Amino acid sequence: MQIQISGRKMKPSNRLREHIQRRLNFALQRFAQHIRKLHVQVRDLNGPRGGVDKSCQLTIFLMSGATRVLEERAQNAYLAIDCLVDKAATSIARRLQRKHDRRRAHGLSRLAAA
């Protein structure tokens, strides 16, 4: 599972990069064989004006060729990443479960037809 981190209108600090990698590895390790690459982009939306202005976008490239794009906004990048990682784990689990259910239903319908 390859993790790529970039910034837009801001450069992620080494501390933020380590936080992102640690959180992604911890939350998505169980799906590692299904994930080809993760791309995280951290953005400062409002610049010095303040407010809810940190945005994190996570693009998940799965081995099956599917792509998931998730985004979260928060007061700071750390909060945005924490929420985004939870969304990612749920999204991948849901996708893999649906895929499993479809395969199972297809296999059962073949058995019933025989």
N, C-alpha and C positions, 0 to 999 in steps of 0.2 A: 504494500500500500504506500504509494508515493504521495507526499504532502508538499504542495507548493503554496507559498504565502507571498502576497504582494500588497502594495498599498496604493491608494489613489488620493492625491492631495494630502497625503501624510505617509511617513515612512514608519512601518512597525518597528518598535524597539526590539532588542534581543530578548528582553523579559517577556514582551507580548508574544513574540514568536515561540518561545519555550512554552508559554501557557497554552497557546493554540495547539501545538504539537502534543503536549501532554494530555490535554482534554480530548482531542480527536483520537489519539491512540487508546486511551482508556475506554471511551464510549463506543468506539467502532471496531475494536479488536476482534470481537466475535464475528464480524462480517468481513474480515480482512480478505478472505479468499474470494469474495464477490466484488470487491472494490479494486479497480485498476489505479485510479488516481483521484486525489482531492485537491481542489484549488480554492484557497481562501483569499478573498480580497477585502481589505479593511479600508473604509473611506471616512473622511471627515466631511459631512454634508454642508454645514453652516460656517465652517472656519471659525474665526474668533468671536462670532456673534453669540455662541452658547446655545443652550437648549438641548433637546434630544437630537444629537447630531452625529453620532457615531453609527456607521452602518457596516455590517459584515455580511458578505455574500459567500456562500459555500456552493461550489459546483462539484457534484459527485459523479464520477465516470465509472459506471459499473462494467464488469467483465462481459456482460451480455450485450453491451453496446448502448444501453439506456443511459440517460443523463438526468440528474435531478439538480435543480437550482433552488436554493433556499436563501432567504434573506431575513435579517433581524436588525432592528434599530434600538439603541439604548443610550443612556447618558454617557457611558464609556465603553470602550472596545471589549473590556473583560466581561462585562455583563452581557453584551451582545453575543460574544462567543459562547458563553455558558448556555444561553437560551438556544442558540443556533445548533449546538452540539446535541442537545436534547431532541430538538426537532429532527435532526438528521438521523439519529438512532431510531426514532419512531417511524420515520419515512422509509428507511431501508427495511426495517422489520416488516412493515406493512406490505411493501412491494414484494419481498421474498415470500411472504405468507400467501399473497394472492397468486403468485406464480406456482407455488406448491399446490394450492387448492385447485387451480385449473388443471394441472397435470394429473392430480388425483381423480378429479371429476371425469377427465377425458379417459383415463384408464378404466374407471368403473363403468362408464358407458360402453366401452368396447367389450367388457366382460358380460354385461347384460345382453348385448346384441348377439353374443355367441351362443 
